[in-house]
Amino acid sequence: MKIKNLLAVAALAALSNLASAAGDDAATQAATGVAQGVGAGAAQAATKDVALQAVAAKFRAMYPNTTFTDIRASGIDGLYELVMGQNVAYTDASGRYFVFGHLFDMKEQVDLTAQRQQEQQAARRVEYPKGLLGNAIKTVKGDGSRQLAVFADPNCGYCKKLEQELTKVDNVTIYTFLYPVLGEDSKTLAIATWCAADRSKAWSDWMLNQKRPALVSCVTPINDNTVLGSRLGVTGTPTLIAADGRILPGAAPADKINEWLGGAK
């Protein structure tokens, strides 16, 4: 039997089994199409699609308490990519062992896992913390028409790069939630910044010019910010949140921030 026919028969059998088990009209129609003589390429694609559906259903049945955002074939034969919220894992068809880590395409020099995580992050929406903006350092630039919330650690190098980029962004009101996650010195700096007479100036002096704020103490919202960040799914700094709940992680360049925010620049 020719390869073309073998693929068609395999696709027909798989689709027929799926249709019988689930009563799926679409699968039945696909099976009929194969039976009528589809090409080898179409049959192979149909077979892979059915196999993926079966594997996905199997994983969800094995782990009913896990929410799989997406399940797809990876770039490696027999290896599947599973997206669970912000986590990406890889497994074979057995689904018993999960590998958490980064998959690299060395030929193209692309971190496929990071790329996938960025796609998931870009699609996420969270509740913009408009009721808690009083817990953030407010900086108004230009007409302040656009709003941006930023979770930042005072000792975070990427946060400092972000501050440099934000100097090039106009007509925006920036709410900086102090989010010291990098140790005790970060917390000390966050407290001193919040307790300064001019919080916005103290923050920019430190982040842009390394001018350390005076050591003073007062009541701060830092613990509340930690709870808020956890609730919103902030896992690293800096994390930017637009007024419509979109998330942009990392030290993005000014032109990307402008495009992401939209409106007047």
C-alpha positions as CSV (number, residue, x, y, z in Angstrom):
1,M,0.0,0.0,0.0
2,K,1.3,3.4,-0.9
3,I,2.3,5.9,1.8
4,K,-0.5,8.3,0.6
5,N,-3.1,5.6,1.2
6,L,-1.6,4.6,4.6
7,L,-1.9,8.2,5.8
8,A,-5.4,8.4,4.6
9,V,-6.4,5.2,6.3
10,A,-4.7,6.3,9.6
11,A,-6.5,9.6,9.5
12,L,-9.8,7.9,8.8
13,A,-9.4,5.5,11.6
14,A,-8.4,8.2,14.1
15,L,-11.2,10.6,13.1
16,S,-13.8,7.8,13.1
17,N,-12.8,6.8,16.6
18,L,-13.1,10.4,17.8
19,A,-16.4,10.8,16.2
20,S,-17.8,7.6,17.7
21,A,-16.6,8.5,21.2
22,A,-17.7,12.1,21.2
23,G,-20.4,12.2,18.7
24,D,-18.6,15.1,16.9
25,D,-20.2,16.0,13.6
26,A,-17.1,17.9,12.5
27,A,-14.9,14.8,13.1
28,T,-17.4,12.6,11.2
29,Q,-17.3,15.0,8.3
30,A,-13.5,15.0,8.4
31,A,-13.5,11.2,8.3
32,T,-15.9,11.2,5.3
33,G,-13.5,13.6,3.6
34,V,-10.6,11.3,4.2
35,A,-12.6,8.3,3.0
36,Q,-13.3,10.1,-0.3
37,G,-9.6,10.4,-0.9
38,V,-7.8,13.4,0.5
39,G,-4.2,14.0,-0.3
40,A,-1.3,12.7,1.8
41,G,-0.6,16.2,3.2
42,A,-4.1,16.8,4.3
43,A,-4.5,13.3,5.7
44,Q,-1.3,13.7,7.7
45,A,-2.4,17.1,9.0
46,A,-5.7,15.7,10.0
47,T,-4.1,12.8,11.8
48,K,-1.8,15.1,13.8
49,D,-4.7,17.3,14.7
50,V,-6.7,14.4,16.0
51,A,-3.7,13.0,17.9
52,L,-3.2,16.4,19.5
53,Q,-6.9,16.6,20.5
54,A,-6.7,13.1,22.0
55,V,-3.5,13.9,24.0
56,A,-5.0,17.2,25.2
57,A,-8.1,15.4,26.4
58,K,-5.9,12.8,28.1
59,F,-3.8,15.4,30.0
60,R,-6.9,17.3,31.2
61,A,-8.4,14.0,32.4
62,M,-5.2,13.1,34.2
63,Y,-4.9,16.5,35.9
64,P,-8.4,17.8,36.5
65,N,-7.3,20.4,39.1
66,T,-4.8,22.0,36.6
67,T,-6.0,24.7,34.2
68,F,-4.3,24.2,30.9
69,T,-4.5,27.5,29.0
70,D,-3.1,25.8,25.9
71,I,-1.7,22.5,24.7
72,R,0.2,22.2,21.5
73,A,2.9,20.3,19.7
74,S,6.4,21.7,20.3
75,G,9.1,21.9,17.7
76,I,10.3,18.4,18.8
77,D,8.6,15.3,17.6
78,G,6.7,13.6,20.4
79,L,7.1,16.6,22.8
80,Y,4.1,18.7,23.8
81,E,4.0,22.2,25.1
82,L,1.6,22.8,28.0
83,V,0.7,26.4,29.1
84,M,-0.6,26.7,32.7
85,G,-1.2,30.3,33.4
86,Q,2.3,31.9,33.3
87,N,4.0,28.5,33.5
88,V,5.2,26.5,30.4
89,A,6.1,22.9,30.6
90,Y,7.0,20.1,28.2
91,T,6.0,16.4,28.3
92,D,5.6,13.4,26.0
93,A,2.3,11.6,25.2
94,S,2.4,9.7,28.5
95,G,1.9,13.0,30.4
96,R,3.6,11.5,33.5
97,Y,6.8,13.6,33.6
98,F,6.8,17.4,33.1
99,V,9.9,19.4,32.3
100,F,9.9,23.0,33.4
101,G,12.6,25.1,31.7
102,H,13.4,26.9,28.4
103,L,13.4,25.3,25.0
104,F,15.8,27.0,22.5
105,D,15.8,26.9,18.8
106,M,19.6,27.1,18.3
107,K,19.4,27.4,14.6
108,E,17.2,30.5,14.8
109,Q,18.7,31.6,18.1
110,V,15.2,32.0,19.6
111,D,14.1,31.2,23.2
112,L,10.8,29.5,22.3
113,T,9.6,29.3,25.9
114,A,10.2,33.0,26.6
115,Q,8.5,33.8,23.3
116,R,5.5,31.8,24.4
117,Q,5.4,33.4,27.8
118,Q,5.5,36.8,26.2
119,E,2.5,35.9,24.0
120,Q,0.6,34.7,27.1
121,Q,1.5,37.8,29.0
122,A,0.4,40.1,26.2
123,A,-3.0,38.4,26.1
124,R,-3.5,38.7,29.8
125,R,-5.8,41.3,31.4
126,V,-5.9,42.3,35.1
127,E,-7.9,44.7,37.0
128,Y,-6.2,48.1,36.9
129,P,-5.7,49.2,40.6
130,K,-7.5,52.5,40.3
131,G,-8.8,52.3,43.8
132,L,-5.3,51.9,45.2
133,L,-3.4,54.6,43.3
134,G,-2.9,56.5,46.5
135,N,-0.4,53.8,47.4
136,A,1.8,54.7,44.5
137,I,4.2,57.5,43.7
138,K,2.4,59.8,41.2
139,T,4.4,61.4,38.4
140,V,2.6,63.6,35.9
141,K,4.3,64.3,32.5
142,G,2.8,66.7,30.0
143,D,-1.0,66.7,30.1
144,G,-1.0,63.4,32.0
145,S,-3.8,62.1,29.7
146,R,-2.6,58.5,29.7
147,Q,-2.3,56.3,32.8
148,L,0.3,53.8,33.6
149,A,0.9,51.7,36.7
150,V,4.5,50.4,37.3
151,F,5.6,47.8,39.9
152,A,9.3,48.5,40.6
153,D,12.1,47.6,42.9
154,P,14.6,50.4,43.7
155,N,17.6,48.0,43.3
156,C,16.3,46.4,40.1
157,G,18.6,47.2,37.2
158,Y,15.9,46.8,34.6
159,C,13.7,49.1,36.6
160,K,16.4,51.8,36.3
161,K,16.6,51.2,32.5
162,L,12.8,51.6,32.4
163,E,13.0,54.9,34.2
164,Q,15.5,56.2,31.6
165,E,13.0,55.2,28.9
166,L,10.1,56.8,30.7
167,T,11.9,60.2,30.6
168,K,11.2,60.0,26.8
169,V,7.5,59.3,27.2
170,D,5.2,62.4,27.5
171,N,1.5,63.0,28.3
172,V,1.3,60.3,30.8
173,T,0.6,59.9,34.5
174,I,2.8,57.3,36.0
175,Y,1.8,55.5,39.3
176,T,4.9,53.7,40.7
177,F,4.0,51.0,43.2
178,L,7.1,50.4,45.3
179,Y,7.7,46.6,45.2
180,P,10.9,45.8,47.0
181,V,11.5,42.1,46.3
182,L,15.3,42.1,46.0
183,G,16.2,42.1,49.7
184,E,16.4,44.3,52.8
185,D,18.2,47.2,51.1
186,S,15.5,47.4,48.6
187,K,12.9,47.7,51.3
188,T,15.0,50.3,53.2
189,L,15.2,52.4,49.9
190,A,11.5,52.0,49.3
191,I,10.6,53.2,52.8
192,A,13.0,56.2,52.5
193,T,11.6,57.1,49.1
194,W,8.0,56.9,50.2
195,C,8.7,59.0,53.3
196,A,10.5,61.7,51.4
197,A,8.9,65.1,51.2
198,D,8.8,64.9,47.4
199,R,8.4,61.2,46.5
200,S,8.5,61.5,42.8
201,K,11.8,63.5,42.9
202,A,13.3,61.1,45.5
203,W,12.5,58.2,43.2
204,S,13.9,59.7,40.0
205,D,17.0,61.0,41.9
206,W,17.8,57.5,43.0
207,M,16.8,55.6,39.9
208,L,18.4,58.0,37.4
209,N,21.3,59.5,39.4
210,Q,22.0,57.1,42.2
211,K,21.3,59.8,44.8
212,R,20.2,57.9,47.8
213,P,17.2,59.3,49.7
214,A,17.6,60.2,53.4
215,L,16.9,57.5,55.9
216,V,13.5,58.4,57.4
217,S,10.6,56.3,58.5
218,C,6.8,56.7,58.3
219,V,3.8,54.6,57.6
220,T,4.1,53.1,54.2
221,P,1.8,51.0,51.8
222,I,4.6,48.7,50.9
223,N,3.1,45.6,52.5
224,D,-0.2,46.4,50.8
225,N,1.7,46.8,47.5
226,T,3.2,43.3,47.9
227,V,-0.3,41.8,48.4
228,L,-1.6,43.7,45.4
229,G,1.2,42.6,43.2
230,S,0.7,39.0,44.2
231,R,-3.0,39.3,43.5
232,L,-2.3,40.8,40.0
233,G,0.2,38.1,39.2
234,V,3.3,40.4,39.2
235,T,6.2,38.0,39.2
236,G,9.1,40.3,38.4
237,T,10.1,43.9,38.1
238,P,9.5,46.1,36.3
239,T,5.9,45.2,35.4
240,L,3.8,47.8,33.6
241,I,0.0,47.8,33.6
242,A,-2.1,50.0,31.3
243,A,-5.5,51.5,32.3
244,D,-7.3,48.8,30.4
245,G,-5.5,46.0,32.3
246,R,-2.9,45.0,29.7
247,I,0.4,44.0,31.0
248,L,3.9,44.8,29.7
249,P,6.8,43.1,31.6
250,G,10.4,44.4,31.5
251,A,12.3,47.5,30.5
252,A,10.6,48.2,27.2
253,P,12.0,51.1,25.0
254,A,10.1,54.4,24.9
255,D,8.7,53.9,21.4
256,K,7.2,50.5,22.4
257,I,5.7,52.0,25.5
258,N,4.1,54.8,23.5
259,E,2.7,52.4,21.0
260,W,1.5,50.1,23.7
261,L,-0.2,52.9,25.6
262,G,-1.7,54.4,22.4
263,G,-3.0,58.0,22.1
264,A,-1.0,61.2,22.3
265,K,2.7,60.8,22.8
